[in-house]
């Protein structure tokens, strides 16, 4: 696509950085993940204000 076509486009242009693939199978911030999972077990997800159709 040309620059003018990109500027008129309604969709965002996203470029995926392939160097991030090294983190695909690693658990980052394990302590925060464990804390979030524990909170979800005890309190659950918040109720949605909108009803889905």
N, CA, C and O atoms as a Tinker XYZ file with bonds, in Angstrom:
   212  protein
     1  N      0.833000   -1.184000    0.000000    73     2
     2  CA     0.000000    0.000000    0.000000    64     1     3
     3  C      0.871000    1.238000    0.000000    63     2     4     5
     4  O      1.984000    1.252000    0.525000    81     3
     5  N      0.333000    2.260000   -0.598000    73     3     6
     6  CA     1.044000    3.525000   -0.610000    64     5     7
     7  C      0.687000    4.336000    0.632000    63     6     8     9
     8  O     -0.293000    4.035000    1.313000    81     7
     9  N      1.476000    5.357000    0.922000    73     7    10
    10  CA     1.295000    6.151000    2.127000    64     9    11
    11  C     -0.084000    6.815000    2.138000    63    10    12    13
    12  O     -0.740000    6.843000    3.180000    81    11
    13  N     -0.527000    7.340000    1.020000    73    11    14
    14  CA    -1.837000    7.997000    0.970000    64    13    15
    15  C     -2.953000    6.998000    1.254000    63    14    16    17
    16  O     -3.931000    7.330000    1.923000    81    15
    17  N     -2.808000    5.784000    0.750000    73    15    18
    18  CA    -3.811000    4.753000    1.007000    64    17    19
    19  C     -3.814000    4.363000    2.486000    63    18    20    21
    20  O     -4.877000    4.136000    3.064000    81    19
    21  N     -2.641000    4.286000    3.096000    73    19    22
    22  CA    -2.550000    3.959000    4.515000    64    21    23
    23  C     -3.191000    5.043000    5.374000    63    22    24    25
    24  O     -3.855000    4.735000    6.364000    81    23
    25  N     -3.002000    6.304000    5.008000    73    23    26
    26  CA    -3.566000    7.399000    5.778000    64    25    27
    27  C     -5.088000    7.414000    5.702000    63    26    28    29
    28  O     -5.739000    7.863000    6.645000    81    27
    29  N     -5.671000    6.935000    4.608000    73    27    30
    30  CA    -7.123000    6.910000    4.446000    64    29    31
    31  C     -7.736000    5.647000    5.040000    63    30    32    33
    32  O     -8.956000    5.565000    5.189000    81    31
    33  N     -6.926000    4.685000    5.373000    73    31    34
    34  CA    -7.415000    3.408000    5.883000    64    33    35
    35  C     -8.063000    3.570000    7.251000    63    34    36    37
    36  O     -7.572000    4.315000    8.098000    81    35
    37  N     -9.171000    2.864000    7.458000    73    35    38
    38  CA    -9.879000    2.910000    8.745000    64    37    39
    39  C     -9.292000    1.900000    9.729000    63    38    40    41
    40  O     -9.501000    2.032000   10.935000    81    39
    41  N     -8.578000    0.916000    9.251000    73    39    42
    42  CA    -8.009000   -0.115000   10.101000    64    41    43
    43  C     -6.597000    0.258000   10.527000    63    42    44    45
    44  O     -5.842000    0.812000    9.729000    81    43
    45  N     -6.228000   -0.034000   11.768000    73    43    46
    46  CA    -4.856000    0.248000   12.192000    64    45    47
    47  C     -3.877000   -0.718000   11.527000    63    46    48    49
    48  O     -4.211000   -1.872000   11.255000    81    47
    49  N     -2.705000   -0.245000   11.278000    73    47    50
    50  CA    -1.644000   -1.067000   10.703000    64    49    51
    51  C     -0.777000   -1.557000   11.859000    63    50    52    53
    52  O     -0.246000   -0.758000   12.630000    81    51
    53  N     -0.642000   -2.864000   11.968000    73    51    54
    54  CA     0.097000   -3.463000   13.075000    64    53    55
    55  C      1.256000   -4.272000   12.519000    63    54    56    57
    56  O      1.079000   -5.103000   11.629000    81    55
    57  N      2.426000   -4.025000   13.044000    73    55    58
    58  CA     3.599000   -4.797000   12.655000    64    57    59
    59  C      3.997000   -5.651000   13.850000    63    58    60    61
    60  O      4.240000   -5.126000   14.937000    81    59
    61  N      4.063000   -6.947000   13.656000    73    59    62
    62  CA     4.400000   -7.870000   14.735000    64    61    63
    63  C      5.908000   -8.079000   14.758000    63    62    64    65
    64  O      6.524000   -8.395000   13.740000    81    63
    65  N      6.489000   -7.896000   15.940000    73    63    66
    66  CA     7.919000   -8.047000   16.118000    64    65    67
    67  C      8.224000   -9.511000   16.425000    63    66    68    69
    68  O      7.883000  -10.001000   17.502000    81    67
    69  N      8.855000  -10.205000   15.500000    73    67    70
    70  CA     9.133000  -11.630000   15.651000    64    69    71
    71  C     10.174000  -11.930000   16.727000    63    70    72    73
    72  O     10.316000  -13.082000   17.137000    81    71
    73  N     10.891000  -10.935000   17.185000    73    71    74
    74  CA    11.880000  -11.178000   18.232000    64    73    75
    75  C     11.211000  -11.470000   19.571000    63    74    76    77
    76  O     11.878000  -11.925000   20.501000    81    75
    77  N      9.915000  -11.218000   19.689000    73    75    78
    78  CA     9.196000  -11.492000   20.935000    64    77    79
    79  C      8.808000  -12.959000   21.070000    63    78    80    81
    80  O      8.303000  -13.361000   22.117000    81    79
    81  N      9.029000  -13.757000   20.049000    73    79    82
    82  CA     8.699000  -15.182000   20.093000    64    81    83
    83  C      9.460000  -15.914000   21.195000    63    82    84    85
    84  O      9.005000  -16.956000   21.666000    81    83
    85  N     10.606000  -15.388000   21.611000    73    83    86
    86  CA    11.391000  -16.055000   22.652000    64    85    87
    87  C     10.667000  -16.048000   23.992000    63    86    88    89
    88  O     11.000000  -16.848000   24.866000    81    87
    89  N      9.683000  -15.162000   24.180000    73    87    90
    90  CA     8.930000  -15.093000   25.421000    64    89    91
    91  C      7.632000  -15.899000   25.379000    63    90    92    93
    92  O      6.876000  -15.907000   26.351000    81    91
    93  N      7.375000  -16.564000   24.279000    73    91    94
    94  CA     6.105000  -17.256000   24.074000    64    93    95
    95  C      5.825000  -18.303000   25.145000    63    94    96    97
    96  O      4.705000  -18.366000   25.652000    81    95
    97  N      6.787000  -19.109000   25.498000    73    95    98
    98  CA     6.578000  -20.194000   26.448000    64    97    99
    99  C      7.086000  -19.884000   27.852000    63    98   100   101
   100  O      7.057000  -20.752000   28.724000    81    99
   101  N      7.553000  -18.655000   28.081000    73    99   102
   102  CA     8.057000  -18.277000   29.400000    64   101   103
   103  C      6.956000  -17.592000   30.203000    63   102   104   105
   104  O      6.134000  -16.858000   29.653000    81   103
   105  N      6.953000  -17.840000   31.504000    73   103   106
   106  CA     6.035000  -17.151000   32.392000    64   105   107
   107  C      6.756000  -15.946000   32.975000    63   106   108   109
   108  O      7.695000  -16.087000   33.759000    81   107
   109  N      6.307000  -14.766000   32.585000    73   107   110
   110  CA     6.900000  -13.537000   33.083000    64   109   111
   111  C      6.089000  -13.047000   34.281000    63   110   112   113
   112  O      4.872000  -13.230000   34.311000    81   111
   113  N      6.726000  -12.442000   35.249000    73   111   114
   114  CA     6.081000  -11.885000   36.431000    64   113   115
   115  C      5.254000  -12.951000   37.156000    63   114   116   117
   116  O      4.065000  -12.761000   37.412000    81   115
   117  N      5.895000  -14.063000   37.478000    73   115   118
   118  CA     5.206000  -15.196000   38.092000    64   117   119
   119  C      4.512000  -14.829000   39.392000    63   118   120   121
   120  O      3.398000  -15.290000   39.639000    81   119
   121  N      5.137000  -14.013000   40.228000    73   119   122
   122  CA     4.516000  -13.654000   41.497000    64   121   123
   123  C      3.229000  -12.849000   41.293000    63   122   124   125
   124  O      2.253000  -13.055000   42.014000    81   123
   125  N      3.220000  -11.943000   40.325000    73   123   126
   126  CA     2.014000  -11.169000   40.041000    64   125   127
   127  C      0.928000  -12.048000   39.434000    63   126   128   129
   128  O     -0.254000  -11.872000   39.732000    81   127
   129  N      1.321000  -12.987000   38.590000    73   127   130
   130  CA     0.364000  -13.911000   37.994000    64   129   131
   131  C     -0.279000  -14.787000   39.053000    63   130   132   133
   132  O     -1.489000  -15.008000   39.022000    81   131
   133  N      0.513000  -15.289000   39.989000    73   131   134
   134  CA    -0.032000  -16.106000   41.076000    64   133   135
   135  C     -1.001000  -15.306000   41.943000    63   134   136   137
   136  O     -2.044000  -15.817000   42.351000    81   135
   137  N     -0.657000  -14.060000   42.220000    73   135   138
   138  CA    -1.524000  -13.211000   43.041000    64   137   139
   139  C     -2.848000  -12.936000   42.317000    63   138   140   141
   140  O     -3.913000  -12.981000   42.933000    81   139
   141  N     -2.783000  -12.654000   41.020000    73   139   142
   142  CA    -4.005000  -12.399000   40.242000    64   141   143
   143  C     -4.875000  -13.633000   40.167000    63   142   144   145
   144  O     -6.096000  -13.527000   40.280000    81   143
   145  N     -4.287000  -14.798000   39.982000    73   143   146
   146  CA    -5.062000  -16.032000   39.935000    64   145   147
   147  C     -5.721000  -16.321000   41.275000    63   146   148   149
   148  O     -6.856000  -16.795000   41.313000    81   147
   149  N     -5.036000  -16.045000   42.364000    73   147   150
   150  CA    -5.609000  -16.254000   43.696000    64   149   151
   151  C     -6.794000  -15.316000   43.924000    63   150   152   153
   152  O     -7.813000  -15.718000   44.486000    81   151
   153  N     -6.653000  -14.066000   43.486000    73   151   154
   154  CA    -7.749000  -13.113000   43.635000    64   153   155
   155  C     -8.967000  -13.544000   42.815000    63   154   156   157
   156  O    -10.103000  -13.408000   43.270000    81   155
   157  N     -8.733000  -14.060000   41.619000    73   155   158
   158  CA    -9.846000  -14.525000   40.791000    64   157   159
   159  C    -10.531000  -15.729000   41.402000    63   158   160   161
   160  O    -11.746000  -15.880000   41.269000    81   159
   161  N     -9.777000  -16.589000   42.071000    73   159   162
   162  CA   -10.373000  -17.753000   42.729000    64   161   163
   163  C    -11.271000  -17.328000   43.882000    63   162   164   165
   164  O    -12.344000  -17.897000   44.081000    81   163
   165  N    -10.832000  -16.327000   44.641000    73   163   166
   166  CA   -11.589000  -15.953000   45.837000    64   165   167
   167  C    -12.750000  -15.014000   45.524000    63   166   168   169
   168  O    -13.821000  -15.160000   46.112000    81   167
   169  N    -12.572000  -14.063000   44.625000    73   167   170
   170  CA   -13.626000  -13.075000   44.382000    64   169   171
   171  C    -14.355000  -13.284000   43.070000    63   170   172   173
   172  O    -15.528000  -12.926000   42.969000    81   171
   173  N    -13.718000  -13.842000   42.076000    73   171   174
   174  CA   -14.348000  -14.040000   40.774000    64   173   175
   175  C    -14.279000  -12.785000   39.926000    63   174   176   177
   176  O    -13.705000  -11.773000   40.328000    81   175
   177  N    -14.871000  -12.869000   38.755000    73   175   178
   178  CA   -14.880000  -11.744000   37.830000    64   177   179
   179  C    -16.004000  -10.780000   38.194000    63   178   180   181
   180  O    -17.023000  -11.206000   38.738000    81   179
   181  N    -15.840000   -9.495000   37.907000    73   179   182
   182  CA   -16.917000   -8.541000   38.193000    64   181   183
   183  C    -18.091000   -8.760000   37.240000    63   182   184   185
   184  O    -17.921000   -9.253000   36.125000    81   183
   185  N    -19.281000   -8.384000   37.700000    73   183   186
   186  CA   -20.473000   -8.503000   36.880000    64   185   187
   187  C    -20.417000   -7.476000   35.766000    63   186   188   189
   188  O    -19.938000   -6.359000   35.958000    81   187
   189  N    -20.906000   -7.860000   34.608000    73   187   190
   190  CA   -20.946000   -6.954000   33.471000    64   189   191
   191  C    -22.153000   -6.038000   33.595000    63   190   192   193
   192  O    -23.238000   -6.485000   33.967000    81   191
   193  N    -21.971000   -4.769000   33.289000    73   191   194
   194  CA   -23.084000   -3.814000   33.373000    64   193   195
   195  C    -24.027000   -3.967000   32.185000    63   194   196   197
   196  O    -25.234000   -3.759000   32.308000    81   195
   197  N    -23.468000   -4.331000   31.038000    73   195   198
   198  CA   -24.294000   -4.504000   29.843000    64   197   199
   199  C    -24.652000   -5.963000   29.689000    63   198   200   201
   200  O    -23.874000   -6.849000   30.042000    81   199
   201  N    -25.821000   -6.202000   29.167000    73   199   202
   202  CA   -26.216000   -7.570000   28.867000    64   201   203
   203  C    -25.855000   -7.851000   27.426000    63   202   204   205
   204  O    -26.132000   -7.049000   26.534000    81   203
   205  N    -25.234000   -8.998000   27.205000    73   203   206
   206  CA   -24.821000   -9.379000   25.860000    64   205   207
   207  C    -25.995000   -9.981000   25.123000    63   206   208   209
   208  O    -26.795000  -10.706000   25.715000    81   207
   209  N    -26.109000   -9.692000   23.845000    73   207   210
   210  CA   -27.204000  -10.236000   23.031000    64   209   211
   211  C    -26.867000  -11.596000   22.509000    63   210   212
   212  O    -27.673000  -12.204000   21.805000    81   211
